[in-house]
Amino acid sequence: MSELTYQESIVVACSPEKLYDLVSDVTRTGEWSPVCKECWWDEGAGPYAGAWFNGRNEEPGRTWETRSKVLVAERGKEFTWVVNGNLVRWSYTLEPVDDATRLTESWEFLPAGLEFFDEKFGDDAPNQVQHRIRSARTGIPATLAAIKGIAERE
């Protein structure tokens, strides 16, 4: 696995459709993400390919907003979006296993993201990229555990 991609999976005791309905509701992202505290759809948008939404992220000493576009929205199978044009791709894929669902969260720092970071951060770009890599590697397992807890309670 490239350093610029990361994924982990967890088995959740619910149907793929129920789990999809949860993870594709971006307005609930703040319930499980350690960084993304809030998301909201553009007026009239929802979990369908081509829809747009915004997110507000927080880390110590820093708050920022993102703009994302849904690329894939297949109920019970996959929900994928790209952040700020084509900087980072995030995805949830769902696979039935026995009476449960294997939920995989994937993250990929795209080539345009590297170019953007070079332009924005200059000599500090490698440190900034490493920070995002560490954040994904710690955030994904925390996110999956939180989603599992919510899905299995509801």
CYANA upper distance limits for C-alpha pairs under 8 A (distance plus 0.5 A):
  1 MET  CA      5 THR  CA      7.08
  1 MET  CA      6 TYR  CA      7.60
  2 SER  CA      6 TYR  CA      8.08
  3 GLU  CA    133 ILE  CA      7.73
  4 LEU  CA    108 GLU  CA      6.23
  4 LEU  CA    109 PHE  CA      5.66
  4 LEU  CA    110 LEU  CA      8.15
  4 LEU  CA    133 ILE  CA      7.26
  5 THR  CA    106 SER  CA      7.87
  5 THR  CA    107 TRP  CA      6.01
  5 THR  CA    108 GLU  CA      4.79
  5 THR  CA    109 PHE  CA      6.83
  6 TYR  CA    106 SER  CA      6.26
  6 TYR  CA    107 TRP  CA      5.79
  6 TYR  CA    108 GLU  CA      7.11
  6 TYR  CA    136 ALA  CA      7.67
  6 TYR  CA    137 ARG  CA      7.30
  7 GLN  CA    104 THR  CA      7.18
  7 GLN  CA    105 GLU  CA      5.97
  7 GLN  CA    106 SER  CA      4.74
  7 GLN  CA    107 TRP  CA      6.77
  7 GLN  CA    140 ILE  CA      7.89
  8 GLU  CA    104 THR  CA      6.08
  8 GLU  CA    105 GLU  CA      6.27
  8 GLU  CA    106 SER  CA      7.39
  8 GLU  CA    140 ILE  CA      7.41
  8 GLU  CA    141 PRO  CA      7.25
  9 SER  CA    102 ARG  CA      6.92
  9 SER  CA    103 LEU  CA      5.88
  9 SER  CA    104 THR  CA      4.60
  9 SER  CA    105 GLU  CA      6.89
  9 SER  CA    144 LEU  CA      7.93
 10 ILE  CA    102 ARG  CA      6.11
 10 ILE  CA    103 LEU  CA      5.93
 10 ILE  CA    104 THR  CA      7.10
 10 ILE  CA    144 LEU  CA      7.05
 10 ILE  CA    145 ALA  CA      8.08
 10 ILE  CA    148 LYS  CA      8.23
 11 VAL  CA     97 VAL  CA      8.48
 11 VAL  CA    100 ALA  CA      7.10
 11 VAL  CA    101 THR  CA      6.01
 11 VAL  CA    102 ARG  CA      4.84
 11 VAL  CA    103 LEU  CA      6.63
 11 VAL  CA    148 LYS  CA      8.26
 12 VAL  CA    100 ALA  CA      6.11
 12 VAL  CA    101 THR  CA      5.77
 12 VAL  CA    102 ARG  CA      6.78
 12 VAL  CA    103 LEU  CA      7.52
 12 VAL  CA    148 LYS  CA      5.96
 12 VAL  CA    151 ALA  CA      7.88
 12 VAL  CA    152 GLU  CA      7.53
 13 ALA  CA     99 ASP  CA      7.29
 13 ALA  CA    100 ALA  CA      4.91
 13 ALA  CA    101 THR  CA      6.97
 13 ALA  CA    148 LYS  CA      8.35
 13 ALA  CA    151 ALA  CA      8.27
 13 ALA  CA    152 GLU  CA      6.57
 14 CYS  CA     18 LYS  CA      7.10
 14 CYS  CA     19 LEU  CA      7.11
 14 CYS  CA     99 ASP  CA      7.54
 14 CYS  CA    100 ALA  CA      5.50
 14 CYS  CA    101 THR  CA      6.74
 14 CYS  CA    151 ALA  CA      7.54
 14 CYS  CA    152 GLU  CA      7.21
 15 SER  CA     19 LEU  CA      6.72
 15 SER  CA     76 GLY  CA      8.43
 15 SER  CA     96 PRO  CA      7.78
 15 SER  CA     99 ASP  CA      7.71
 15 SER  CA    100 ALA  CA      6.31
 15 SER  CA    101 THR  CA      6.51
 16 PRO  CA     20 TYR  CA      6.39
 16 PRO  CA     75 ARG  CA      8.45
 16 PRO  CA     76 GLY  CA      4.98
 16 PRO  CA     77 LYS  CA      7.44
 16 PRO  CA     94 LEU  CA      6.50
 16 PRO  CA     95 GLU  CA      7.27
 16 PRO  CA     96 PRO  CA      6.75
 16 PRO  CA    100 ALA  CA      8.03
 16 PRO  CA    101 THR  CA      6.05
 17 GLU  CA     21 ASP  CA      6.66
 17 GLU  CA     75 ARG  CA      6.54
 17 GLU  CA     76 GLY  CA      4.66
 17 GLU  CA     77 LYS  CA      8.39
 18 LYS  CA     22 LEU  CA      6.99
 18 LYS  CA     76 GLY  CA      8.00
 18 LYS  CA    151 ALA  CA      8.48
 19 LEU  CA     23 VAL  CA      6.83
 19 LEU  CA     76 GLY  CA      7.74
 19 LEU  CA    101 THR  CA      8.33
 19 LEU  CA    151 ALA  CA      7.11
 20 TYR  CA     24 SER  CA      6.28
 20 TYR  CA     75 ARG  CA      6.43
 20 TYR  CA     76 GLY  CA      5.68
 20 TYR  CA     77 LYS  CA      7.74
 20 TYR  CA     78 GLU  CA      8.01
 20 TYR  CA     79 PHE  CA      8.03
 20 TYR  CA     94 LEU  CA      7.94
 21 ASP  CA     25 ASP  CA      6.78
 21 ASP  CA     75 ARG  CA      7.84
 21 ASP  CA     76 GLY  CA      8.38
 22 LEU  CA     28 ARG  CA      8.21
 22 LEU  CA    151 ALA  CA      7.89
 23 VAL  CA     28 ARG  CA      8.34
 23 VAL  CA     29 THR  CA      8.06
 23 VAL  CA     79 PHE  CA      8.25
 23 VAL  CA     92 TYR  CA      8.06
 23 VAL  CA    147 ILE  CA      8.31
 24 SER  CA     47 PRO  CA      6.35
 24 SER  CA     73 ALA  CA      8.43
 24 SER  CA     79 PHE  CA      6.77
 25 ASP  CA     29 THR  CA      7.86
 25 ASP  CA     46 GLY  CA      8.35
 25 ASP  CA     47 PRO  CA      7.35
 26 VAL  CA     39 CYS  CA      6.14
 26 VAL  CA     40 TRP  CA      7.16
 26 VAL  CA     41 TRP  CA      8.03
 26 VAL  CA     53 PHE  CA      8.45
 27 THR  CA     38 GLU  CA      7.10
 27 THR  CA     39 CYS  CA      5.45
 27 THR  CA     40 TRP  CA      5.86
 27 THR  CA     41 TRP  CA      7.92
 28 ARG  CA     32 TRP  CA      8.21
 28 ARG  CA     38 GLU  CA      7.87
 28 ARG  CA     39 CYS  CA      7.82
 29 THR  CA     33 SER  CA      6.43
 29 THR  CA     36 CYS  CA      7.25
 29 THR  CA     37 LYS  CA      7.34
 29 THR  CA     38 GLU  CA      6.73
 29 THR  CA     39 CYS  CA      6.97
 30 GLY  CA     34 PRO  CA      8.25
 30 GLY  CA     36 CYS  CA      6.29
 30 GLY  CA     37 LYS  CA      4.58
 30 GLY  CA     38 GLU  CA      5.37
 30 GLY  CA     39 CYS  CA      7.79
 31 GLU  CA     37 LYS  CA      8.07
 31 GLU  CA    146 ALA  CA      8.29
 32 TRP  CA    142 ALA  CA      8.27
 32 TRP  CA    143 THR  CA      5.74
 32 TRP  CA    144 LEU  CA      8.31
 32 TRP  CA    146 ALA  CA      5.64
 32 TRP  CA    147 ILE  CA      6.48
 33 SER  CA     37 LYS  CA      7.25
 33 SER  CA    139 GLY  CA      7.69
 33 SER  CA    142 ALA  CA      8.01
 33 SER  CA    143 THR  CA      5.73
 33 SER  CA    146 ALA  CA      8.44
 34 PRO  CA    139 GLY  CA      6.69
 34 PRO  CA    142 ALA  CA      7.76
 34 PRO  CA    143 THR  CA      7.44
 35 VAL  CA     57 ASN  CA      5.82
 35 VAL  CA     58 GLU  CA      5.87
 35 VAL  CA     59 GLU  CA      6.81
 35 VAL  CA    139 GLY  CA      8.16
 36 CYS  CA     55 GLY  CA      7.15
 36 CYS  CA     56 ARG  CA      6.31
 36 CYS  CA     57 ASN  CA      4.71
 36 CYS  CA     58 GLU  CA      6.94
 37 LYS  CA     55 GLY  CA      8.06
 37 LYS  CA     56 ARG  CA      6.31
 37 LYS  CA     57 ASN  CA      6.06
 37 LYS  CA     58 GLU  CA      7.21
 38 GLU  CA     55 GLY  CA      6.11
 38 GLU  CA     56 ARG  CA      5.75
 38 GLU  CA     57 ASN  CA      7.72
 39 CYS  CA     53 PHE  CA      7.30
 39 CYS  CA     54 ASN  CA      5.97
 39 CYS  CA     55 GLY  CA      4.67
 39 CYS  CA     56 ARG  CA      6.86
 40 TRP  CA     53 PHE  CA      6.03
 40 TRP  CA     54 ASN  CA      5.97
 40 TRP  CA     55 GLY  CA      7.07
 41 TRP  CA     45 ALA  CA      6.07
 41 TRP  CA     46 GLY  CA      6.81
 41 TRP  CA     51 ALA  CA      8.35
 41 TRP  CA     52 TRP  CA      6.71
 41 TRP  CA     53 PHE  CA      4.69
 41 TRP  CA     54 ASN  CA      6.95
 42 ASP  CA     46 GLY  CA      8.48
 42 ASP  CA     51 ALA  CA      8.17
 42 ASP  CA     52 TRP  CA      6.29
 42 ASP  CA     53 PHE  CA      5.92
 42 ASP  CA     54 ASN  CA      8.01
 45 ALA  CA     51 ALA  CA      6.04
 45 ALA  CA     52 TRP  CA      7.19
 45 ALA  CA     53 PHE  CA      8.28
 46 GLY  CA     51 ALA  CA      6.72
 46 GLY  CA     52 TRP  CA      8.45
 47 PRO  CA     51 ALA  CA      7.20
 47 PRO  CA     70 VAL  CA      7.81
 47 PRO  CA     73 ALA  CA      6.80
 48 TYR  CA     70 VAL  CA      7.13
 48 TYR  CA     72 VAL  CA      7.72
 48 TYR  CA     73 ALA  CA      5.64
 49 ALA  CA     69 LYS  CA      8.33
 49 ALA  CA     70 VAL  CA      5.51
 49 ALA  CA     71 LEU  CA      5.51
 49 ALA  CA     72 VAL  CA      5.66
 49 ALA  CA     73 ALA  CA      5.89
 50 GLY  CA     69 LYS  CA      6.56
 50 GLY  CA     70 VAL  CA      5.80
 50 GLY  CA     71 LEU  CA      6.59
 51 ALA  CA     69 LYS  CA      6.23
 51 ALA  CA     70 VAL  CA      5.88
 52 TRP  CA     67 ARG  CA      7.69
 52 TRP  CA     68 SER  CA      6.13
 52 TRP  CA     69 LYS  CA      5.03
 52 TRP  CA     70 VAL  CA      6.85
 53 PHE  CA     67 ARG  CA      6.46
 53 PHE  CA     68 SER  CA      5.85
 53 PHE  CA     69 LYS  CA      7.03
 54 ASN  CA     65 GLU  CA      7.39
 54 ASN  CA     66 THR  CA      6.03
 54 ASN  CA     67 ARG  CA      5.05
 54 ASN  CA     68 SER  CA      6.57
 55 GLY  CA     65 GLU  CA      5.89
 55 GLY  CA     66 THR  CA      5.61
 55 GLY  CA     67 ARG  CA      7.01
 55 GLY  CA     68 SER  CA      8.30
 56 ARG  CA     63 THR  CA      7.65
 56 ARG  CA     64 TRP  CA      6.33
 56 ARG  CA     65 GLU  CA      4.95
 56 ARG  CA     66 THR  CA      7.06
 57 ASN  CA     63 THR  CA      6.12
 57 ASN  CA     64 TRP  CA      5.87
 57 ASN  CA     65 GLU  CA      6.55
 57 ASN  CA     66 THR  CA      8.33
 58 GLU  CA     62 ARG  CA      6.41
 58 GLU  CA     63 THR  CA      4.98
 58 GLU  CA     64 TRP  CA      7.17
 59 GLU  CA     63 THR  CA      6.89
 66 THR  CA     83 VAL  CA      7.10
 66 THR  CA     84 ASN  CA      6.59
 67 ARG  CA     83 VAL  CA      6.40
 67 ARG  CA     84 ASN  CA      5.59
 67 ARG  CA     85 GLY  CA      8.20
 68 SER  CA     81 TRP  CA      6.85
 68 SER  CA     82 VAL  CA      6.00
 68 SER  CA     83 VAL  CA      4.90
 68 SER  CA     84 ASN  CA      6.23
 68 SER  CA     85 GLY  CA      7.64
 69 LYS  CA     81 TRP  CA      5.88
 69 LYS  CA     82 VAL  CA      6.02
 69 LYS  CA     83 VAL  CA      7.24
 69 LYS  CA     85 GLY  CA      8.13
 70 VAL  CA     79 PHE  CA      8.04
 70 VAL  CA     80 THR  CA      6.40
 70 VAL  CA     81 TRP  CA      4.67
 70 VAL  CA     82 VAL  CA      7.11
 71 LEU  CA     79 PHE  CA      8.20
 71 LEU  CA     80 THR  CA      5.96
 71 LEU  CA     81 TRP  CA      5.58
 71 LEU  CA     82 VAL  CA      7.46
 72 VAL  CA     78 GLU  CA      6.99
 72 VAL  CA     79 PHE  CA      5.85
 72 VAL  CA     80 THR  CA      5.45
 72 VAL  CA     81 TRP  CA      7.43
 73 ALA  CA     78 GLU  CA      6.39
 73 ALA  CA     79 PHE  CA      5.20
 73 ALA  CA     80 THR  CA      7.19
 74 GLU  CA     78 GLU  CA      5.64
 74 GLU  CA     79 PHE  CA      6.91
 75 ARG  CA     79 PHE  CA      8.24
 76 GLY  CA     94 LEU  CA      6.75
 76 GLY  CA     95 GLU  CA      8.42
 77 LYS  CA     93 THR  CA      6.15
 77 LYS  CA     94 LEU  CA      5.28
 77 LYS  CA     95 GLU  CA      7.14
 78 GLU  CA     91 SER  CA      7.67
 78 GLU  CA     92 TYR  CA      6.12
 78 GLU  CA     93 THR  CA      4.87
 78 GLU  CA     94 LEU  CA      6.56
 79 PHE  CA     91 SER  CA      6.21
 79 PHE  CA     92 TYR  CA      5.72
 79 PHE  CA     93 THR  CA      7.03
 80 THR  CA     89 ARG  CA      7.78
 80 THR  CA     90 TRP  CA      6.26
 80 THR  CA     91 SER  CA      4.61
 80 THR  CA     92 TYR  CA      6.76
 81 TRP  CA     89 ARG  CA      6.39
 81 TRP  CA     90 TRP  CA      6.05
 81 TRP  CA     91 SER  CA      6.90
 82 VAL  CA     86 ASN  CA      6.35
 82 VAL  CA     87 LEU  CA      7.58
 82 VAL  CA     88 VAL  CA      6.18
 82 VAL  CA     89 ARG  CA      4.91
 82 VAL  CA     90 TRP  CA      6.80
 83 VAL  CA     87 LEU  CA      6.27
 83 VAL  CA     88 VAL  CA      5.76
 83 VAL  CA     89 ARG  CA      6.83
 83 VAL  CA     90 TRP  CA      8.43
 84 ASN  CA     88 VAL  CA      8.08
 86 ASN  CA    110 LEU  CA      7.27
 86 ASN  CA    112 ALA  CA      6.65
 86 ASN  CA    113 GLY  CA      7.41
 87 LEU  CA    109 PHE  CA      6.90
 87 LEU  CA    110 LEU  CA      5.80
 87 LEU  CA    111 PRO  CA      7.67
 87 LEU  CA    112 ALA  CA      5.78
 87 LEU  CA    113 GLY  CA      4.33
 87 LEU  CA    114 LEU  CA      8.07
 87 LEU  CA    116 PHE  CA      8.10
 88 VAL  CA    107 TRP  CA      7.72
 88 VAL  CA    108 GLU  CA      6.13
 88 VAL  CA    109 PHE  CA      5.14
 88 VAL  CA    110 LEU  CA      5.83
 88 VAL  CA    113 GLY  CA      6.87
 89 ARG  CA    106 SER  CA      8.43
 89 ARG  CA    107 TRP  CA      6.27
 89 ARG  CA    108 GLU  CA      5.64
 89 ARG  CA    109 PHE  CA      7.16
 89 ARG  CA    110 LEU  CA      7.59
 90 TRP  CA    105 GLU  CA      7.85
 90 TRP  CA    106 SER  CA      6.11
 90 TRP  CA    107 TRP  CA      5.20
 90 TRP  CA    108 GLU  CA      7.13
 91 SER  CA    104 THR  CA      8.35
 91 SER  CA    105 GLU  CA      6.12
 91 SER  CA    106 SER  CA      5.55
 91 SER  CA    107 TRP  CA      7.15
 92 TYR  CA    103 LEU  CA      7.13
 92 TYR  CA    104 THR  CA      6.00
 92 TYR  CA    105 GLU  CA      5.15
 92 TYR  CA    106 SER  CA      6.97
 93 THR  CA    103 LEU  CA      6.33
 93 THR  CA    104 THR  CA      5.69
 93 THR  CA    105 GLU  CA      7.19
 94 LEU  CA    101 THR  CA      6.78
 94 LEU  CA    102 ARG  CA      6.16
 94 LEU  CA    103 LEU  CA      5.29
 94 LEU  CA    104 THR  CA      7.00
 95 GLU  CA    101 THR  CA      5.92
 95 GLU  CA    102 ARG  CA      5.55
 95 GLU  CA    103 LEU  CA      7.18
 96 PRO  CA    100 ALA  CA      6.47
 96 PRO  CA    101 THR  CA      4.93
 96 PRO  CA    102 ARG  CA      6.70
 97 VAL  CA    101 THR  CA      5.82
 97 VAL  CA    102 ARG  CA      6.90
103 LEU  CA    144 LEU  CA      8.28
105 GLU  CA    140 ILE  CA      7.20
105 GLU  CA    144 LEU  CA      7.91
107 TRP  CA    136 ALA  CA      7.56
109 PHE  CA    113 GLY  CA      6.65
109 PHE  CA    114 LEU  CA      7.87
110 LEU  CA    114 LEU  CA      7.21
111 PRO  CA    115 GLU  CA      6.92
112 ALA  CA    116 PHE  CA      6.54
113 GLY  CA    117 PHE  CA      6.62
114 LEU  CA    118 ASP  CA      6.68
114 LEU  CA    129 VAL  CA      8.13
115 GLU  CA    119 GLU  CA      6.82
116 PHE  CA    120 LYS  CA      6.53
117 PHE  CA    121 PHE  CA      6.05
117 PHE  CA    122 GLY  CA      7.79
117 PHE  CA    125 ALA  CA      5.91
117 PHE  CA    128 GLN  CA      8.04
117 PHE  CA    129 VAL  CA      7.92
118 ASP  CA    122 GLY  CA      5.46
118 ASP  CA    123 ASP  CA      7.97
118 ASP  CA    125 ALA  CA      5.75
120 LYS  CA    125 ALA  CA      8.08
121 PHE  CA    125 ALA  CA      5.29
121 PHE  CA    128 GLN  CA      8.08
124 ASP  CA    128 GLN  CA      6.82
125 ALA  CA    129 VAL  CA      6.58
126 PRO  CA    130 GLN  CA      6.66
127 ASN  CA    131 HIS  CA      6.69
128 GLN  CA    132 ARG  CA      6.96
129 VAL  CA    133 ILE  CA      6.78
130 GLN  CA    134 ARG  CA      6.68
131 HIS  CA    135 SER  CA      6.59
132 ARG  CA    136 ALA  CA      6.69
133 ILE  CA    137 ARG  CA      6.75
134 ARG  CA    138 THR  CA      6.73
135 SER  CA    139 GLY  CA      6.07
136 ALA  CA    140 ILE  CA      6.18
137 ARG  CA    141 PRO  CA      7.80
138 THR  CA    142 ALA  CA      7.16
139 GLY  CA    143 THR  CA      6.42
140 ILE  CA    144 LEU  CA      6.60
141 PRO  CA    145 ALA  CA      6.66
142 ALA  CA    146 ALA  CA      6.74
143 THR  CA    147 ILE  CA      6.65
144 LEU  CA    148 LYS  CA      6.60
145 ALA  CA    149 GLY  CA      6.80
146 ALA  CA    150 ILE  CA      6.78
147 ILE  CA    151 ALA  CA      6.45
148 LYS  CA    152 GLU  CA      6.49
149 GLY  CA    153 ARG  CA      6.75
150 ILE  CA    154 GLU  CA      6.75
